[in-house]
Amino acid sequence: MARYIFITGGVVSSLGKGLASAALGALLQARGYRVRLRKLDPYLNVDPGTMSPYQHGEVYVTDDGAETDLDLGHYERFTGVPASRGDNVTTGQIYRDILAKERRGDYLGGTVQVIPHVTDAIKNFVLSDVDDVDFVLCEIGGTVGDIEGLPFFEAIRQLRNDLPRGNSVFVHLTLLPFIPAAGEMKTKPTQHSVKELRSIGIQPDILMCRCDRPIPESEKRKIALFCNVRESAVIEARDVDTIYAVPHCYHAEGLDTEVLTAFGITDAPEPDMEMWDEVVSSVREPEGEVTIAIVGKYTELKEAYKSLIESLQHGGISNNVKVNLEWMDAQIFEKEDAAAYLEKVNGILVPGGFGERGSEGKIAAANFARTRNVPYFGICFGMQMAVLEAARNMAGIRDATSSEFGLSGTPVVGLMTEWVDGEVLEKRGLSSDLGGTMRLGAFEAYLKQGSRAEDIYGTRVISERHRHRYEVNMDYRAQLEAKGLIFSGVSPDGVLPEIVEIPDHPWYIGVQFHPELKSRPFAPHPLFASFIEAALTQSRLV
């Protein structure tokens, strides 16, 4: 039977519960256990798909097409276990399903209430589809004390009693701030956070204390005494130079041992950390460095590109080099010469995005990369802008544009109206809802024989995750290919473009999908590994 670990947070948000959950999952996995990680999000949105990146950061997409919290990216990168729509639930989803049942009359005239109906729905989600795992790690979003999180805390409190004795553990992540004026690390915020948690019926078994310096033993004893936990259960979660060192640090602090002890497991094998040793060594001891310009529209908030950042680092790990990122707002290139900003970089990446703002700047970045032989990687919207640049400046279609920007001009990029998902024909229109109506999830693509894409992947058939509403119009394929922009990857039915490239360029590739969602530190995505390799070659030419 699966055992459950519930991870909660207190004091402030953004302490890193997702990373802590992922690292703990990786440690248990390194000991030979099978794990599954889930995120319970208290917000009322059905999913983050319609939320601005400034509100929520990156939207992570699973193979089965769920738009989820970015923490699921941490889970996948650290454990390699593919997430699914069954691993992320929001208050919005819970209430949507409950209200649908109420409208159908499923509650037989009864009053629908938070307890038991909402809490039962949360519990059913937590307990579902876990027959093939040893540990289920459930992260509760938000901070203890948030009013919207109360049904989730109540649900896991009930689960403690519903599950067999010894089959659940509560881990609480808090902050230990250091006050420079006093010269002391303060434990009071942690004490108050635990008090808040206990007031709703949850006694944490383990405390993970975020800090920027070592915790004195006297402070650990104080925390243990006032928070009613063993001193060994007060785990130092200190800041580190790379997130991939977190599993090692937590193991050194005894987190995994303490968790297993709380379950009564004392004979577990030691974790095999060789894989993590190699990753951390590559990050800390690179043999060179490259500089990549990221030309985007959400550059003020790096969380909007979380998977992208990590995938570039994975490409660096693959080539044993440090990857320096230069963040550039695409709108700058609409007013100033791109060359002034891009001349010294070794590669240019234009990521996904929505809307017209910054599009001309991204086209300018693609033009610079193409004409100056700088490695270029266009992802989703970045591919579309590369195609528009080629259409205008290579194929002579001067008014080439996207219908996303309006009805004027030649729509070389247009709204997707239908596509095949498995055996189902999906259809969309201008009046369709925005949420959940894109081409979402994993789809196969066939690669052109002899293309650079085939050489990079080492296969003719690939599967990648998508999240887009617009696509390049295949009616312009012949015209573009005649001028040197090759469609080297297409959907199995040949209708949808997946990859474009310029064969006689050092490295110029655009992809309609999001390869960053499938990259792992111990298994870098081949496109990112190849892109960084090309950037390294470019750095040696400068």
N, C-alpha and C positions, 0 to 999 in steps of 0.2 A: 504493500500500500504506500502511496506517495506521502511524503512528509512535507509540511508547509512552513515556509519562512516568510514572515510579513515584515517588510521594511517600511518604516515611517520616518518622517522628518519633523524637526522642530526648530525653534528660535527664528530662523529666516529661511526663505526659499533659496534655490540655486546652490545648495550645499553639495550637490552631487550624489543624490540617492540613486540615480540611474547608473552612474559609474560604479558606485559602491555595490549595487546589486549585481552588475555585470561581472565585477572582479570576484565577488563571492561565488557566483555561479561558475566562473572559470576555475577557481580553487577546488570546488567540489568536483568539477569535471576532471581536473588534474589528478584527483584521488581515485578516479575510476567510476564515479557516479554519473547517472544520467540526469540532466537538469532541464527545466523549462522555466522561462521567465515571463512574467506578465506585469502589465501596468494598468492600474485602476485610476482613471482621471476624473476628478470631481466636476469639471466644467460642464455647462449645459449644451455646448455644441455637440452635434452628433459625432463629428470627428474634426480634426484640424484642417480638413481640406479647403475650407473657405476662409480660413483665418489668415491674416496678414503675417508674413514672416517676422515683422516687427513685434507682433503679439505673441507668437508661439515658437518662432524659430523654424527650423526645417520640418517639412512634412515627410515622414519616412513611409515608404511604400513596400508592402510585402509581396511575395510571389502571387498570392491569391487576390491581390488587388485592393487590400485595405489601406486607407490613408490613416497613419497612426502617429503617435508621439515619437519624437526623435530619440527617446531613450531606448526604443526597440532597436535602433541602430547600434547603440552600445552593446545591447544584449547579443546581437548577432556577431558583431566584430570580436567580442571577447570569447564567445563560446562556439561560434560557427554553427549554432543551431538555428535553422531558418524559422523566423517568426511567421505568424499567420494572423488572420482577423480574430482568431480566438485568443489572442494574447494582449489585446488592448480594448478596454471598454470605458465609456464615458457615462456621466449622469444623463446626458442627452439620449444616448442609446437605450439606457435602462428605462427612462421615462417614455420614450417613443414606443418601446415594446409593450410596456405595461398599459399605456393608454390605448394601444391597438387592441389588446386583449379586453380591456374594459368596454370598448365600443362594440366588440363582437359578443359581449355578454358572458365572457369566460368566467367572470367572478360571481355569476349566479345572483346578481343583485346586491352583493355585499359591498360595504364601504371599502374603497381602495385607500390604503394608508402607507406611510413610509415604513412602519413596522406593522405587519410582517412583509408586505408585498415588495417594497423596494429592497429591503435587506435580503429577502429570500432570492430575489433576482440576482443580486450581487454575489451571494453565496453560490448559487447555481453556476454562475460564470466561473468563479474561482475553482470549483470542484470538477468542472467538465473536462473531458478528454485528457486525463492524466494517467491512464493505465500503464503507459510505457516509460514512466520516469520515476526516479527515486526521490527527487526534491523539486518542489514547485516554489519559486521565489516570486512573491507578489509585492510590487512596489506601489504604495499608496501616494498618489500625487498630492501636491500642496503641502501645507504645514499644519500640524496639530493645532486646533483652535479655529481653523477656517470653518465657517458655518456650512459651506457647501460640501465639506469633507465628512461631516458627521455621519451620514448614512453608511459610508464606507468603513469608518472606524467602528461603528456599531456592528456592522456585518462581520468584520474580522474578530470582534469581541465575542460574538455569538459562535463563530466557527471554533474558537478555542474550546468551547464546551461541547460543540457538536462532534468534533473529531475525537478519536480515541486519545486517552491520556498519553502525553509525551509525543504527540504527532504534530505539534506546532511550536514555533519559536518566534518571539517578537524581537526585532532588532530596531533600535531607535537611533537615528543620526542627528546629532546636535552640533552646536558651535561653541568652542572655547575661545573667546576673544582675548587678546592680549592688550591691556591698557597701558600705553607707553608712559603716561603721566604718573601712573601708580607703580609701574614696573612689575605688574602682576598679571597672571592669567586668571580670568574670572570664571568661576564655576556656576555662579547664580543663574545665568540664562539656561544652562542645562538643567539645573534643579527645577526651575519653573516650568520648563518644557515637559519634564517627566511628571511633574505634579499635574499639569494639564492632561496628560495622557492617562494618568491614574484616575483622574476625576471622571473619565468616561469608561472606566472599568478595565483598562489595559495596563498591565505591569510589564515593562520591557524586561527581557532576559539578558540582553546585551546592549551596551551603549557604544556607539562609534562617535568619537569626538573629533570633529574637524578642527585643525589648529595649524599654525605656521611655525611652530617650534615644539621641542619635546615637552611632554606633560610631566611635571615633577611627581615623584611617587606620592608625596604628601597630598597633592591635588587628586590623584587617582583614588587614594583612600577616602578622601572627603566626598568625592562624587559617589563612590560605592556606598558609603554610609548613608548619605542623604537621599540617594535614589534607589536604595534597596536592591542592589545587585552585588554580585561577588566582585572583588577587586580585579580578578583576572578577566572579568567580563567588561571592563572599561578599556576599550580599544582605542589606541591613538591612531587617528586618520590624518596624518600630517601631509602637507603639500609636497608634491614631488615634481621633478623636472620633466617627466613624461608620463602620460596616463598609463602607458604600458608597463610602468614600474609598480603600479598600484597593487596587482595581485601579489607580487613579492613582498611588498611592504606590509600588506595585511596578513600574509602568512607569518612574517617575522614577528608581528604583534600578537599572533595566536588567534586571529579571528576564526579561521576555519576549524581549528581545534576546539575552540569555545562553542561554536555552533553545534558541532558533532557531539560534544560532551553534553550539551543541553538536551540533545535527543537521546542520550544514554549510549552513544556509540563511542567506544574507547579503543576499538581494534582496527580502525580504518588505516589503510596504507598511507605512507607519506606521499605528498603530491609530486608528480613528475613535472618539474618546472623548466626542463631543457628548452622547450619551445619558446617560453617567455624570456629565458636567458639570452637566446639568440636575437630576439626582437629588440630587447633593451640594449644589448651590446651594439647592434647596428645603429640604433638611434644615438647612443652616447659617443660612439667612436667612428664617425663617418670618415670616408677617405677623400671626400671632396664636397662640393656644394653647387647648387644651381639656384637660379632665381626665376620664379614663375609669376607672371602678372595675371591676376584674376580681375577681369573687367566685367563688373556686374552692377546691379542696381540696389542691392541690399547690403552694401559693403560696410555700413555703419554697425551692423549686427552680425557678427561672425557666426552666431548660432544658426543663421539662415542657411549656412553652407557647411554644416557640421560634418556630414559624411564626405563631402568633397575635400575638406581640409584633411581629414584622416586618410582618404584614399591617395592624395598626393604624398602624404608622409609614407604610406605603404609603398608607393612607387620609389621613394627615396630608400626605404629599407631594402627593396629588391635590388637596387643599384649601389647600395652602401654609400649613399650621399645624403647630405643635409639639404632639405628643400626649404628655401626662403620664399615667403609669399609677399608679393607687393599688391596691396589692395587698391584698385582704381575704380572710381565711380565712372560709369560709362558716359554720363552726361558731360564730363570734362572734354571728351573728344568731339563733342558737338560744337564746342566753342574754341578749342585749341588744337594744335597739330599733335596727332597721336605720337609722332616720332619723338617728340621731346620727352615723352614719358616711357616709351617702349624700346628705345634704342639699346638700353643696357640689360634688358631681360633676356633670358635664355629660352623662354617659352611663354606662350599666351594661351590662357584658358578663358573661354566665355561660357558661363554656366547657364542653367535654366532660369526662367523667369516668366512673368506675364505682363502684358501691356506694352504700350508704345514708348513709355518713358525710357530714355537711354538707348533705344534701338539703333538710332543712327550712329551713336558712339560705338556700339558693338560692331556695326558694319565697318566702321573706320578701323577698328582693331583687327578685324578679319582681313581687311585690305592691306594693312601694314604687314601682317604675318605672311600673307600670300606673296606680296611683291618684294618683300625683304628676306624671304626664305627663312623666317623664324618659325619653329615648330608651333602649330596651332591645334588646339583641341576645343571643339565646339560641342556642347552638350545640350540636347533638346532645343531650347530657344537659340542657343549658341550655334547649333547646326543650321537652323533656319536662317539666321542672320548671315552665315557664311554662304548659303545658297543665294540669298538676295544680293550679296556683294558680287558673287560670280555672275549672276544673271545680269546685273547692271554693267559690270566692267569687263566681263569676258564674253558674254553672249549678246551684249548690246541692247538688253531690255531695260532702257533707262528708267522707266517708271515702275519697275518690279517692286512689289510690296507684299504685305500680308493683310488678309481681310480682317485680321484681328485689330488692325489700326484704322479701319474704315473701308468704304466702298470705292474710293478713287484709286486709280493706278491699275497695274496688271497683277492679279492675285497669284503670284508664284507660290505663295504659302496661303492655304485656306483652311476653313473649318472642316474638321472631320465629320462626315455625316453618317457613315456606316463602316463597320469592320467586323471581322469574324473573331469571336472569342470561343475557342474550342469548336463546338458545333452550333453555337448560337450567333445569329446575326444581330449585332448591336446597332441601334440607330439613334442619332442625336440631331437636334436642330437648334436654331438661334433662340428659341423660346424654352429650351430645356433648362432645368435647374442647374445651378453651378456645382452644387455639392455632389460628389460621387458620380459625375457623368462624363468624366474623361476616360481616355483609354488607360486603364489602370492594371498594373500587375505584370506578370511574366508572359512574354510572347516569344515565339521562335522567330529566327531570321535566317535566311540562306545567304551565304557569302559567295561573292564572285571568285571563281577559280583564278589563282595567280595574283589576286589583289593583296595589298598590304594588310587589309583587315584579316584575310584568311591566314596570312603568314603570322600575324600577331596572335591570333586565337589558336592556330594549329588545327583547325577543323573547319568544315563547311557549314555546319549547323550550330547555332548558338541560341541561348535563351537569356533574355535580359528584361529588366523591369521598366515599365513605362509609366509616365504621368504627363499626358499632354492632351490638348483639345484641338490643336491645329497641326497640319502636316504639309510637307512640300508636295506641290501638285505634280503628279507624274506625267502630265501632258507636256511638261517642259524638259523631261529627261533627255530626249534625243538632242535637243538644242544645246543643253548644258554639257552633255558628254562630248559633243562634237568640238567643244572649246576646251576640254580637258578636265572637267569636274565629273568624276566617275561615280555612279551609284553602285557601290560595291557590296551593299547589303540590302535585301528587300524581304518583305513578308513572304511566307510560303506560297501565297497565291499571286505574288508578284505585283500586288496593288499598292502596298504601302512602302515608302522609302525608309530604310533603317540606318544606313551608313553612306556617307559620301566621302570621297578622298581625291586628292590631286597626286597622281603617281609620280610626276617628275619634280615634286617638292620634297625637301628633307623630311617633313612630317606634317601633313595637313589632313586632319580627319574630323568629321562631324558625325555625331550619332544622335538619333532621335530618342533613344532610351537614356536611362540613368545608370551608367556602370558603377558609379560611386556607391550604390546601394548594395553591391555584392562583393566589395573589396574587404579583405581581412588583413591584419598585420602579419599573420603567418601564411597568408595566401593572397598576396597583392593581385589586384585585377590586372590582366595582361595589357589592357589599353593604358592604364596608368604607369605600369612598369615600362612599357615601350615609349610612352611620352616623355618620361623623366630620362630615359636612356638617350632619346633624341636631344633633349635639352642639355644633357651632359656633353654630348658631341658638339652642340652649338657653343657651349661655354669654352670649349677648347679652341674654337675657331676665332673667338673674339680677341 
